[in-house]
Amino acid sequence: MTFLPSLGYGGQVIGALIILVGAFLLWLVIRYLITRSVTRVQNGYTVFKSHQFTWAQPVLRPFDSARRVQRAETIGGLLSSVAAGTIAVVAILMAIETLGFSIGPILASVGIVGIAIGFGAREVIRDAFLGFFITIEDQYGIGDTIEIGDTVGVVQSLGLRITRMVDEDGTIWYIRNGDITKVGNRSQGDYVAPSAEAAASTPPAAERRA
């Protein structure tokens, strides 16, 4: 792709700059749309409750403000990061090609580096991937009492990688989302606390961890 061929290499530089500026403007538009959508979800706008958005009802159902805000910010941040990365990579490759360089070797090098990073960061990617689905499916959120393994506590924060919860002893637990294979949510179901006799026969959490 060559702009203003009469200018020679200067036309190629101008073309590359136009591509980069266009990509930046596109990113501003996408960021505005994402920010606007996140704000509407945080404010609980009823437009998202129409039948066209039935697939998103688990995320958009009524819940407390802090939980709704964090969920919307998490999803919005992920969408913004993906959009920014995609636009940046495509724009840079197009600009390099416009300057007359071959992008074939660059793509090959990027592929090799990507594979190496993927192997080295596979646990981080797995945590973030599962954290996204925990968020989008509304498996649990801030304020919920959940049970993960032998740990029972109240969720304080939910991120893409880490779930933070506090148990009845006041201990704060940081649990990687990739390590969660089964979780029980006592706040979403009809949980019934055990009777006094059963509670008395059950050792406290501190003794179970000892």
MARFI-264760 format. One record per residue: residue number from 1; residue in three letters; x negated, y negated, z negated of N, C-alpha, C, O in turn. Coordinates in nm, 3 decimals, decimal comma. Each point is the difference from the previous one (the first is absolute). Example, Ala and Ser with C-alpha at 12.3 -4.5 7.8 and 13.67 -1.06 7.14 Angstrom:
// residues 2
  num  residuo     n_xx     n_yy     n_zz    ca_xx    ca_yy    ca_zz     c_xx     c_yy     c_zz     o_xx     o_yy     o_zz
    1      Ala   -1,319    0,569   -0,780    0,089   -0,119    0,000   -0,090   -0,120    0,000   -0,104    0,002   -0,066
    2      Ser    0,139   -0,107    0,138   -0,082   -0,119   -0,006    0,077   -0,109   -0,073   -0,051   -0,111   -0,017
// end
This chain:
// residues 210
  num  residuo     n_xx     n_yy     n_zz    ca_xx    ca_yy    ca_zz     c_xx     c_yy     c_zz     o_xx     o_yy     o_zz
    1      Met   -0,085    0,119    0,000    0,085   -0,119    0,000   -0,089   -0,124    0,000   -0,082   -0,018   -0,090
    2      Thr    0,100   -0,069    0,192   -0,084   -0,118    0,012    0,087   -0,124    0,013    0,092   -0,003    0,082
    3      Phe   -0,121   -0,097   -0,161    0,070   -0,129    0,007   -0,092   -0,101    0,070   -0,119   -0,006   -0,028
    4      Leu    0,177   -0,072    0,118   -0,074   -0,106    0,069   -0,131    0,054    0,057   -0,107   -0,039   -0,047
    5      Pro    0,113    0,127    0,148   -0,123    0,062    0,053   -0,098   -0,102    0,056   -0,120    0,028    0,008
    6      Ser    0,168   -0,145    0,030   -0,090   -0,102    0,054   -0,100   -0,049   -0,103   -0,105   -0,053    0,035
    7      Leu    0,138    0,070   -0,164   -0,091   -0,045   -0,107   -0,103    0,105   -0,036   -0,086   -0,024   -0,086
    8      Gly    0,092    0,140    0,149   -0,097    0,104   -0,030    0,017    0,055   -0,140    0,110    0,030   -0,046
    9      Tyr   -0,227   -0,017   -0,022    0,003    0,056   -0,136    0,078   -0,089   -0,096    0,058    0,049   -0,097
   10      Gly   -0,056   -0,181    0,123    0,077   -0,090   -0,085    0,148    0,033    0,004    0,070   -0,014   -0,100
   11      Gly   -0,020    0,058    0,217    0,140    0,041    0,010    0,028    0,124   -0,083    0,107    0,013   -0,059
   12      Gln   -0,204    0,078    0,054    0,016    0,120   -0,082    0,006   -0,035   -0,149    0,079    0,056   -0,075
   13      Val   -0,164   -0,151    0,034    0,002   -0,044   -0,141    0,134   -0,064   -0,034    0,057    0,026   -0,106
   14      Ile   -0,008   -0,109    0,198    0,130   -0,064   -0,023    0,111    0,106   -0,009    0,090   -0,009   -0,083
   15      Gly   -0,100    0,111    0,170    0,099    0,107   -0,004   -0,002    0,075   -0,133    0,105    0,031   -0,056
   16      Ala   -0,227   -0,004    0,007   -0,012    0,069   -0,129    0,058   -0,084   -0,112    0,068    0,052   -0,088
   17      Leu   -0,095   -0,183    0,090    0,054   -0,089   -0,102    0,152   -0,005    0,005    0,067   -0,004   -0,103
   18      Ile   -0,011    0,004    0,225    0,146   -0,002    0,015    0,061    0,127   -0,061    0,103   -0,004   -0,066
   19      Ile   -0,168    0,116    0,091    0,049    0,127   -0,057   -0,001   -0,004   -0,152    0,096    0,041   -0,064
   20      Leu   -0,206   -0,090    0,006   -0,011   -0,004   -0,145    0,102   -0,098   -0,060    0,062    0,030   -0,103
   21      Val   -0,046   -0,145    0,167    0,099   -0,097   -0,050    0,141    0,057    0,011    0,081   -0,016   -0,091
   22      Gly   -0,052    0,082    0,203    0,131    0,062    0,017    0,026    0,107   -0,104    0,111    0,011   -0,053
   23      Ala   -0,214    0,068    0,022    0,016    0,103   -0,102    0,025   -0,062   -0,137    0,080    0,050   -0,078
   24      Phe   -0,150   -0,160    0,050    0,021   -0,068   -0,129    0,142   -0,055   -0,012    0,063    0,011   -0,105
   25      Leu   -0,013   -0,070    0,214    0,137   -0,051   -0,002    0,101    0,113   -0,016    0,100   -0,015   -0,070
   26      Leu   -0,127    0,128    0,137    0,088    0,116   -0,015    0,001    0,049   -0,143    0,105    0,037   -0,054
   27      Trp   -0,223   -0,036   -0,010   -0,009    0,042   -0,139    0,078   -0,093   -0,091    0,065    0,045   -0,094
   28      Leu   -0,070   -0,177    0,120    0,075   -0,095   -0,081    0,151    0,026    0,011    0,072   -0,008   -0,099
   29      Val   -0,026    0,038    0,221    0,142    0,027    0,019    0,042    0,126   -0,074    0,102    0,002   -0,069
   30      Ile   -0,183    0,105    0,082    0,033    0,126   -0,067   -0,005   -0,017   -0,151    0,086    0,053   -0,071
   31      Arg   -0,185   -0,125    0,021   -0,009   -0,021   -0,145    0,121   -0,079   -0,051    0,051    0,028   -0,108
   32      Tyr   -0,007   -0,125    0,186    0,118   -0,077   -0,040    0,123    0,090   -0,007    0,079   -0,009   -0,094
   33      Leu   -0,062    0,096    0,195    0,116    0,088    0,001   -0,004    0,098   -0,117    0,102    0,027   -0,062
   34      Ile   -0,222    0,027    0,033   -0,013    0,093   -0,113    0,028   -0,071   -0,131    0,072    0,052   -0,085
   35      Thr   -0,131   -0,172    0,068    0,021   -0,076   -0,124    0,147   -0,034   -0,018    0,052    0,007   -0,111
   36      Arg    0,013   -0,045    0,219    0,142   -0,034   -0,009    0,083    0,122   -0,038    0,091   -0,010   -0,082
   37      Ser   -0,123    0,124    0,143    0,074    0,122   -0,033   -0,022    0,041   -0,144    0,095    0,039   -0,069
   38      Val   -0,221   -0,047    0,021   -0,029    0,035   -0,139    0,075   -0,092   -0,095    0,054    0,045   -0,101
   39      Thr   -0,050   -0,175    0,132    0,072   -0,095   -0,085    0,148    0,031   -0,006    0,061   -0,009   -0,107
   40      Arg   -0,003    0,047    0,220    0,142    0,034    0,002    0,029    0,124   -0,083    0,101    0,006   -0,070
   41      Val   -0,190    0,093    0,078    0,018    0,120   -0,080   -0,014   -0,032   -0,149    0,077    0,050   -0,082
   42      Gln   -0,175   -0,133    0,047   -0,019   -0,038   -0,140    0,121   -0,073   -0,055    0,035    0,015   -0,117
   43      Asn    0,029   -0,095    0,202    0,118   -0,075   -0,043    0,128    0,080    0,008    0,107   -0,047   -0,040
   44      Gly   -0,116    0,171    0,092    0,117    0,086    0,005    0,103   -0,042    0,102    0,120    0,010   -0,027
   45      Tyr   -0,162   -0,056    0,144    0,095   -0,044    0,102    0,084    0,118    0,048   -0,053    0,109    0,021
   46      Thr    0,182   -0,131   -0,003    0,093    0,106    0,035   -0,016    0,047    0,144    0,053    0,106    0,035
   47      Val   -0,124   -0,182    0,050   -0,015    0,042    0,139   -0,069    0,135    0,009    0,024    0,075    0,095
   48      Phe   -0,110   -0,042   -0,192   -0,072    0,126    0,003    0,085    0,116   -0,049   -0,046    0,114   -0,003
   49      Lys    0,171   -0,141   -0,036    0,087    0,107   -0,049    0,101    0,042    0,106    0,089    0,079   -0,029
   50      Ser   -0,102   -0,129    0,151    0,090    0,037    0,108   -0,032    0,142    0,047   -0,103    0,057   -0,036
   51      His    0,194   -0,001    0,119   -0,018    0,139    0,040   -0,122    0,020    0,088   -0,050    0,112    0,012
   52      Gln   -0,001   -0,220    0,052   -0,120    0,015    0,081   -0,123    0,032   -0,084   -0,099    0,050    0,053
   53      Phe    0,105   -0,079   -0,182   -0,115    0,022   -0,088    0,025    0,111   -0,101   -0,055   -0,001   -0,110
   54      Thr    0,140    0,099    0,146    0,028    0,109   -0,093   -0,125    0,080   -0,033   -0,011    0,056   -0,109
   55      Trp   -0,083   -0,050    0,205   -0,124    0,076   -0,025   -0,083   -0,063   -0,112   -0,082    0,068   -0,061
   56      Ala    0,103   -0,196    0,035   -0,079   -0,071   -0,101    0,074   -0,017   -0,132   -0,049   -0,068   -0,089
   57      Gln    0,167    0,129    0,076    0,078   -0,022   -0,121   -0,071    0,044   -0,127    0,015   -0,067   -0,102
   58      Pro   -0,093    0,179    0,102   -0,071    0,035   -0,124   -0,093   -0,111   -0,049   -0,020   -0,016   -0,120
   59      Val   -0,037   -0,062    0,214   -0,091   -0,108   -0,039    0,078   -0,124   -0,041   -0,041   -0,072   -0,090
   60      Leu    0,154    0,047    0,157    0,070   -0,126   -0,017    0,113    0,006   -0,100    0,073   -0,099   -0,017
   61      Arg   -0,055    0,211   -0,052    0,108    0,008   -0,095   -0,028   -0,094   -0,117   -0,115   -0,034   -0,025
   62      Pro    0,220   -0,008   -0,047   -0,020   -0,096   -0,108   -0,088    0,057   -0,111    0,027    0,110   -0,050
   63      Phe   -0,129   -0,181    0,011   -0,080    0,032   -0,118   -0,057   -0,129   -0,053    0,016   -0,106    0,060
   64      Asp   -0,083    0,114   -0,174   -0,044   -0,121   -0,068   -0,095   -0,081    0,087   -0,063    0,052    0,092
   65      Ser    0,055   -0,182   -0,124   -0,073   -0,095    0,084   -0,147    0,036    0,015   -0,053   -0,002    0,110
   66      Ala   -0,013    0,035   -0,221   -0,143    0,031    0,006   -0,026    0,119    0,089   -0,096    0,002    0,077
   67      Arg    0,182    0,099   -0,087   -0,017    0,120    0,081    0,021   -0,032    0,147   -0,076    0,046    0,086
   68      Arg    0,179   -0,124   -0,055    0,029   -0,035    0,138   -0,113   -0,084    0,060   -0,041    0,022    0,114
   69      Val   -0,009   -0,118   -0,191   -0,107   -0,087    0,049   -0,126    0,081    0,029   -0,062   -0,018    0,105
   70      Gln    0,023    0,106   -0,196   -0,122    0,077    0,022    0,015    0,094    0,118   -0,094    0,017    0,078
   71      Arg    0,210    0,045   -0,063    0,021    0,091    0,111   -0,009   -0,074    0,134   -0,064    0,047    0,094
   72      Ala    0,129   -0,163   -0,088   -0,002   -0,078    0,123   -0,141   -0,049    0,032   -0,042    0,002    0,115
   73      Glu   -0,032   -0,046   -0,218   -0,136   -0,048    0,022   -0,092    0,113    0,046   -0,087   -0,022    0,085
   74      Thr    0,107    0,142   -0,140   -0,083    0,113    0,040    0,021    0,035    0,147   -0,096    0,015    0,075
   75      Ile    0,222   -0,002   -0,035    0,030    0,035    0,138   -0,041   -0,114    0,094   -0,058    0,025    0,106
   76      Gly    0,088   -0,151   -0,144   -0,038   -0,113    0,082   -0,150   -0,012    0,017   -0,048   -0,030    0,109
   77      Gly   -0,027    0,054   -0,217   -0,146   -0,006    0,009   -0,056    0,107    0,092   -0,094   -0,025    0,075
   78      Leu    0,153    0,145   -0,082   -0,045    0,107    0,088    0,028   -0,033    0,146   -0,087    0,018    0,086
   79      Leu    0,207   -0,067   -0,057    0,035   -0,036    0,137   -0,091   -0,112    0,052   -0,043    0,003    0,116
   80      Ser    0,013   -0,101   -0,201   -0,088   -0,110    0,040   -0,140    0,050    0,031   -0,061   -0,043    0,098
   81      Ser    0,010    0,133   -0,181   -0,134    0,053    0,023   -0,008    0,080    0,130   -0,095   -0,015    0,077
   82      Val    0,194    0,099   -0,052    0,002    0,079    0,123    0,009   -0,090    0,122   -0,072    0,019    0,098
   83      Ala    0,160   -0,119   -0,104    0,015   -0,092    0,113   -0,128   -0,078    0,025   -0,042   -0,015    0,114
   84      Ala   -0,019   -0,037   -0,221   -0,123   -0,078    0,015   -0,112    0,085    0,059   -0,071   -0,045    0,090
   85      Gly    0,054    0,166   -0,141   -0,105    0,087    0,051    0,020    0,036    0,146   -0,095   -0,001    0,079
   86      Thr    0,218    0,034   -0,043    0,029    0,038    0,139   -0,025   -0,117    0,096   -0,065    0,017    0,103
   87      Ile    0,117   -0,134   -0,138   -0,017   -0,117    0,087   -0,148   -0,038    0,011   -0,047   -0,032    0,109
   88      Ala   -0,026    0,036   -0,219   -0,141   -0,037    0,002   -0,081    0,093    0,089   -0,080   -0,046    0,081
   89      Val    0,101    0,177   -0,095   -0,077    0,097    0,079    0,030   -0,016    0,149   -0,092   -0,005    0,081
   90      Val    0,221   -0,004   -0,046    0,036   -0,013    0,141   -0,053   -0,131    0,059   -0,053   -0,001    0,111
   91      Ala    0,066   -0,110   -0,186   -0,045   -0,129    0,051   -0,152   -0,003    0,018   -0,049   -0,053    0,100
   92      Ile   -0,025    0,108   -0,195   -0,146    0,000    0,010   -0,046    0,084    0,119   -0,090   -0,041    0,073
   93      Leu    0,150    0,158   -0,053   -0,038    0,084    0,114    0,033   -0,069    0,132   -0,080    0,005    0,094
   94      Met    0,197   -0,070   -0,086    0,035   -0,071    0,122   -0,095   -0,117    0,026   -0,036   -0,026    0,115
   95      Ala   -0,004   -0,044   -0,221   -0,092   -0,112    0,017   -0,137    0,048    0,047   -0,063   -0,063    0,085
   96      Ile    0,017    0,174   -0,142   -0,130    0,055    0,040    0,002    0,042    0,147   -0,094   -0,025    0,074
   97      Glu    0,205    0,089   -0,033    0,012    0,042    0,139    0,006   -0,121    0,092   -0,055    0,003    0,110
   98      Thr    0,122   -0,110   -0,153    0,008   -0,122    0,081   -0,137   -0,063    0,020   -0,026   -0,061    0,104
   99      Leu   -0,063    0,074   -0,202   -0,134   -0,055    0,010   -0,091    0,083    0,092   -0,114   -0,038    0,025
  100      Gly    0,167    0,150    0,024   -0,076    0,079    0,096   -0,072    0,119   -0,058   -0,077    0,065    0,070
  101      Phe    0,099   -0,035   -0,196   -0,065    0,115   -0,064    0,089    0,123    0,012    0,123   -0,011    0,004
  102      Ser   -0,185    0,127    0,002    0,074    0,125    0,006    0,040    0,041   -0,142   -0,083    0,005   -0,091
  103      Ile    0,212    0,024    0,075    0,047    0,036   -0,135    0,000    0,150   -0,023    0,034    0,047   -0,109
  104      Gly   -0,074    0,031    0,213   -0,003    0,145   -0,015   -0,093    0,045   -0,113    0,044    0,073   -0,089
  105      Pro   -0,172   -0,114    0,091   -0,090    0,039   -0,110    0,046   -0,051   -0,136   -0,019    0,067   -0,102
  106      Ile    0,080   -0,185    0,101    0,050   -0,055   -0,128    0,111    0,088   -0,055    0,002    0,030   -0,119
  107      Leu    0,091    0,012    0,206    0,109    0,087   -0,045   -0,054    0,133   -0,052    0,049    0,053   -0,100
  108      Ala   -0,152    0,001    0,169   -0,059    0,126   -0,046   -0,064   -0,017   -0,137    0,015    0,086   -0,087
  109      Ser   -0,087   -0,198    0,067   -0,065   -0,024   -0,129    0,104   -0,020   -0,110   -0,014    0,051   -0,111
  110      Val    0,120   -0,127    0,143    0,105   -0,022   -0,099    0,068    0,131   -0,038    0,034    0,021   -0,117
  111      Gly   -0,016    0,068    0,216    0,061    0,130   -0,029   -0,085    0,082   -0,095    0,053    0,063   -0,092
  112      Ile   -0,185   -0,062    0,114   -0,090    0,076   -0,088    0,001   -0,058   -0,141    0,008    0,073   -0,099
  113      Val   -0,017   -0,207    0,091    0,003   -0,064   -0,132    0,133    0,025   -0,070    0,004    0,023   -0,121
  114      Gly    0,105   -0,027    0,198    0,132    0,026   -0,058    0,012    0,139   -0,057    0,058    0,020   -0,106
  115      Ile   -0,114    0,078    0,178    0,003    0,138   -0,052   -0,081    0,011   -0,128    0,044    0,065   -0,096
  116      Ala   -0,162   -0,128    0,092   -0,083    0,005   -0,120    0,070   -0,065   -0,119    0,000    0,053   -0,111
  117      Ile    0,061   -0,170    0,136    0,072   -0,069   -0,108    0,119    0,083   -0,044    0,031    0,006   -0,119
  118      Gly    0,037    0,057    0,215    0,116    0,082   -0,034   -0,036    0,115   -0,092    0,074    0,030   -0,094
  119      Phe   -0,188    0,036    0,120   -0,043    0,109   -0,087   -0,040   -0,052   -0,138    0,029    0,063   -0,101
  120      Gly   -0,097   -0,178    0,099   -0,046   -0,053   -0,128    0,110   -0,058   -0,085   -0,008    0,004   -0,123
  121      Ala    0,112   -0,058    0,187    0,107   -0,067   -0,075    0,132    0,075    0,009    0,107   -0,060   -0,016
  122      Arg   -0,113    0,189    0,041    0,125    0,075    0,018    0,086    0,001   -0,126    0,123    0,001    0,009
  123      Glu   -0,188   -0,001   -0,127    0,079   -0,001   -0,124    0,071   -0,134   -0,017    0,116   -0,004   -0,042
  124      Val   -0,185   -0,105    0,075    0,061   -0,133   -0,010    0,116   -0,011    0,099    0,106   -0,053   -0,033
  125      Ile   -0,128    0,103    0,155    0,106   -0,005    0,101    0,119    0,084   -0,045    0,115   -0,040    0,018
  126      Arg   -0,142    0,156   -0,076    0,109    0,086   -0,048    0,079   -0,067   -0,111    0,123    0,006   -0,002
  127      Asp   -0,194   -0,070   -0,092    0,067   -0,072   -0,108    0,092   -0,109    0,056    0,115   -0,012   -0,041
  128      Ala   -0,169   -0,068    0,135    0,079   -0,110    0,055    0,117    0,051    0,083    0,109   -0,057   -0,003
  129      Phe   -0,131    0,166    0,075    0,107    0,056    0,084    0,116    0,049   -0,088    0,116   -0,029    0,028
  130      Leu   -0,148    0,103   -0,132    0,105    0,051   -0,089    0,062   -0,113   -0,081    0,120    0,002   -0,027
  131      Gly   -0,201   -0,101   -0,011    0,056   -0,114   -0,072    0,101   -0,076    0,082    0,099   -0,051   -0,052
  132      Phe   -0,124    0,043    0,183    0,095   -0,068    0,089    0,134    0,073    0,000    0,106   -0,063   -0,006
  133      Phe   -0,110    0,196    0,014    0,126    0,076    0,003    0,070    0,000   -0,135    0,123    0,003   -0,006
  134      Ile   -0,200   -0,006   -0,103    0,063   -0,015   -0,132    0,076   -0,131   -0,006    0,109   -0,008   -0,056
  135      Thr   -0,169   -0,097    0,113    0,063   -0,132    0,000    0,121   -0,005    0,090    0,106   -0,046   -0,042
  136      Ile   -0,119    0,093    0,166    0,107   -0,012    0,097    0,118    0,090   -0,036    0,114   -0,033    0,031
  137      Glu   -0,140    0,146   -0,097    0,107    0,091   -0,038    0,058   -0,031   -0,138    0,096    0,064   -0,042
  138      Asp   -0,153   -0,162   -0,027    0,048   -0,040   -0,131    0,007    0,118   -0,097    0,100    0,019   -0,069
  139      Gln   -0,208    0,059    0,065   -0,004    0,113   -0,092   -0,002   -0,047   -0,145    0,062    0,062   -0,087
  140      Tyr   -0,133   -0,172    0,062    0,003   -0,065   -0,131   -0,052   -0,141    0,016   -0,061   -0,033    0,102
  141      Gly    0,083   -0,050   -0,203   -0,043   -0,139    0,007   -0,026   -0,055   -0,139    0,004    0,073   -0,098
  142      Ile   -0,032   -0,201    0,091   -0,030   -0,065   -0,127    0,116    0,016   -0,096    0,116   -0,025    0,036
  143      Gly   -0,147    0,066   -0,159    0,103    0,015   -0,102    0,058    0,139   -0,010    0,071    0,030   -0,096
  144      Asp   -0,098    0,057    0,195    0,053    0,136   -0,005   -0,080    0,086   -0,097   -0,121   -0,017   -0,014
  145      Thr    0,189    0,106   -0,054   -0,066    0,100   -0,083   -0,020    0,125    0,083    0,097    0,063    0,041
  146      Ile   -0,221   -0,027   -0,017   -0,029    0,112    0,087   -0,086    0,102   -0,072   -0,062   -0,028   -0,103
  147      Glu    0,060    0,147    0,160   -0,080    0,111   -0,054   -0,088    0,053    0,112    0,050    0,050    0,101
  148      Ile   -0,181   -0,060   -0,121   -0,098    0,051    0,096   -0,087    0,101   -0,073   -0,080   -0,038   -0,086
  149      Gly    0,094    0,164    0,119   -0,071    0,103   -0,073    0,048    0,005   -0,144    0,120    0,015   -0,025
  150      Asp   -0,213   -0,026   -0,069    0,038   -0,002   -0,141    0,001   -0,141   -0,057    0,004   -0,017   -0,122
  151      Thr   -0,006   -0,084    0,208    0,001   -0,140   -0,043    0,136   -0,062    0,028    0,051    0,006    0,112
  152      Val    0,007   -0,065   -0,217    0,128   -0,069    0,012   -0,022   -0,145   -0,042   -0,057   -0,027   -0,106
  153      Gly    0,103   -0,066    0,188   -0,018   -0,140   -0,035    0,082   -0,090    0,090    0,073    0,045    0,088
  154      Val   -0,087   -0,176   -0,114    0,072   -0,102    0,075   -0,093   -0,061    0,102   -0,113   -0,036   -0,032
  155      Val    0,159    0,024    0,157   -0,081   -0,055    0,108   -0,020   -0,150   -0,022    0,097   -0,075   -0,013
  156      Gln   -0,222    0,033    0,010   -0,033   -0,143   -0,012   -0,028   -0,064    0,135    0,033   -0,116    0,023
  157      Ser   -0,094    0,191    0,067   -0,027   -0,052    0,134   -0,014    0,116    0,096   -0,037    0,111   -0,039
  158      Leu    0,067   -0,138    0,165   -0,009    0,101    0,105   -0,069   -0,062    0,119    0,053   -0,090    0,064
  159      Gly   -0,173    0,139   -0,034   -0,074   -0,048    0,115   -0,013    0,109    0,104    0,051    0,110   -0,018
  160      Leu   -0,120   -0,141    0,127   -0,018    0,100    0,105   -0,091    0,113   -0,046    0,015    0,113    0,046
  161      Arg   -0,110   -0,142   -0,135   -0,093    0,104   -0,044    0,028    0,050   -0,141   -0,017    0,119   -0,027
  162      Ile    0,058   -0,206   -0,062    0,006    0,034   -0,141    0,140   -0,028   -0,056    0,062   -0,101    0,031
  163      Thr   -0,015    0,193   -0,114    0,119   -0,023   -0,083   -0,046   -0,017   -0,145   -0,070    0,086   -0,054
  164      Arg    0,110   -0,196   -0,008   -0,037   -0,025   -0,139    0,123    0,016   -0,087    0,105   -0,058    0,028
  165      Met   -0,119    0,137   -0,134    0,112    0,025   -0,091   -0,050    0,005   -0,143   -0,118    0,028   -0,025
  166      Val    0,206   -0,055   -0,069   -0,034    0,001   -0,141    0,088    0,102   -0,071    0,121    0,003    0,020
  167      Asp   -0,183    0,083   -0,103    0,078    0,103   -0,068    0,047   -0,049   -0,136   -0,021   -0,115   -0,036
  168      Glu    0,086    0,204   -0,038    0,061   -0,039   -0,128   -0,104   -0,037   -0,104    0,033   -0,068   -0,097
  169      Asp   -0,157    0,112    0,113   -0,107   -0,033   -0,093   -0,066   -0,134    0,033   -0,086   -0,047   -0,075
  170      Gly    0,125   -0,015    0,187   -0,061   -0,125    0,042   -0,119    0,017    0,092   -0,062   -0,098    0,042
  171      Thr    0,029    0,223   -0,011   -0,111    0,026    0,091    0,039   -0,035    0,143    0,108    0,038    0,047
  172      Ile   -0,196   -0,111    0,023    0,026   -0,037    0,139   -0,069    0,102    0,090   -0,119    0,026   -0,012
  173      Trp    0,198    0,031    0,103   -0,050    0,102    0,092   -0,009   -0,059    0,140    0,091   -0,068    0,047
  174      Tyr   -0,203    0,095    0,020   -0,020   -0,037    0,140   -0,005    0,129    0,081   -0,094    0,079   -0,012
  175      Ile    0,195   -0,058    0,094    0,014    0,126    0,073   -0,009   -0,028    0,150    0,074   -0,082    0,054
  176      Arg   -0,165    0,151    0,012   -0,012   -0,014    0,145    0,122    0,060    0,066    0,042    0,111   -0,034
  177      Asn    0,015   -0,183    0,129    0,120    0,048    0,067   -0,025    0,130    0,076    0,091    0,082    0,016
  178      Gly   -0,214   -0,062    0,031   -0,032    0,123    0,071    0,000    0,122   -0,088    0,008    0,112    0,050
  179      Asp   -0,018   -0,130   -0,183   -0,001    0,112   -0,093    0,141    0,038   -0,046    0,017    0,099   -0,072
  180      Ile    0,083   -0,176    0,113    0,138    0,026   -0,045    0,064    0,099    0,097    0,024   -0,033    0,116
  181      Thr    0,003    0,153   -0,164    0,068    0,101    0,081    0,145    0,017   -0,041    0,083    0,045    0,079
  182      Lys   -0,052   -0,082   -0,204    0,138    0,011   -0,049    0,022   -0,106   -0,107   -0,083   -0,016   -0,089
  183      Val    0,194   -0,055    0,099    0,030   -0,106   -0,097    0,148    0,007   -0,037    0,085    0,020    0,086
  184      Gly   -0,057   -0,036   -0,213    0,138   -0,005   -0,048    0,035   -0,142   -0,044   -0,075   -0,061   -0,077
  185      Asn    0,188    0,009    0,125    0,043   -0,136   -0,033    0,120    0,010   -0,094    0,110    0,034    0,043
  186      Arg   -0,132   -0,064   -0,170    0,107    0,008   -0,098    0,097   -0,118    0,009    0,111    0,007   -0,051
  187      Ser   -0,154   -0,115    0,117    0,086   -0,118    0,009    0,100    0,012    0,114    0,106   -0,062   -0,006
  188      Gln   -0,136    0,139    0,109    0,090    0,013    0,114    0,105    0,107   -0,022    0,111   -0,012    0,051
  189      Gly   -0,143    0,116   -0,126    0,095    0,108   -0,022    0,079   -0,018   -0,129    0,000   -0,108   -0,060
  190      Asp    0,067    0,215    0,019    0,079    0,001   -0,124   -0,078    0,072   -0,109    0,043    0,102   -0,053
  191      Tyr   -0,160   -0,159    0,022   -0,087    0,064   -0,099    0,063   -0,007   -0,139    0,052   -0,103   -0,041
  192      Val   -0,058    0,215   -0,029    0,051    0,009   -0,136   -0,116    0,035   -0,092   -0,067    0,101    0,020
  193      Ala    0,043   -0,184   -0,119   -0,111    0,024   -0,094    0,024    0,128   -0,077    0,115    0,033   -0,029
  194      Pro   -0,220    0,042   -0,006    0,017    0,124   -0,077    0,054   -0,029   -0,138   -0,010   -0,111   -0,052
  195      Ser    0,069    0,214   -0,007    0,057   -0,015   -0,133   -0,109   -0,022   -0,104   -0,119    0,017    0,029
  196      Ala    0,160   -0,055   -0,148   -0,097   -0,030   -0,106   -0,083    0,123   -0,035   -0,120   -0,010   -0,025
  197      Glu    0,185    0,129    0,024   -0,075    0,122   -0,032   -0,105    0,030    0,106   -0,112    0,038   -0,031
  198      Ala    0,152   -0,055    0,157   -0,096    0,027    0,107   -0,113   -0,101    0,000   -0,115    0,035    0,024
  199      Ala    0,149   -0,162   -0,052   -0,103   -0,103   -0,004   -0,098    0,025   -0,114   -0,120   -0,024    0,014
  200      Ala    0,172    0,072   -0,129   -0,088    0,026   -0,114   -0,094    0,116    0,025   -0,111    0,002   -0,051
  201      Ser    0,156    0,096    0,131   -0,084    0,116    0,027   -0,100   -0,023    0,112   -0,089    0,082    0,023
  202      Thr    0,103   -0,194    0,047   -0,092   -0,033    0,110   -0,115   -0,084   -0,051    0,026   -0,105   -0,060
  203      Pro   -0,151    0,145    0,079   -0,112   -0,080   -0,049   -0,008   -0,133    0,072    0,035   -0,008    0,117
  204      Pro   -0,082   -0,097   -0,187   -0,015   -0,129    0,066   -0,098    0,005    0,116   -0,077    0,094    0,015
  205      Ala    0,084   -0,200    0,068   -0,084   -0,004    0,120   -0,147    0,003   -0,034   -0,078    0,062    0,072
  206      Ala    0,038   -0,128   -0,181   -0,142   -0,005   -0,038   -0,051    0,139   -0,032   -0,113    0,034    0,035
  207      Glu    0,197    0,050   -0,103   -0,045    0,136   -0,033   -0,006    0,087    0,125   -0,087    0,085    0,012
  208      Arg    0,180   -0,107    0,081   -0,001    0,081    0,122   -0,124   -0,029    0,083   -0,051    0,088    0,070
  209      Arg    0,001   -0,213   -0,078   -0,119   -0,035    0,078   -0,128    0,046   -0,068   -0,104    0,010    0,065
  210      Ala    0,111    0,018   -0,196   -0,120    0,038   -0,074   -0,050    0,138    0,041   -0,100    0,048   -0,052
// end
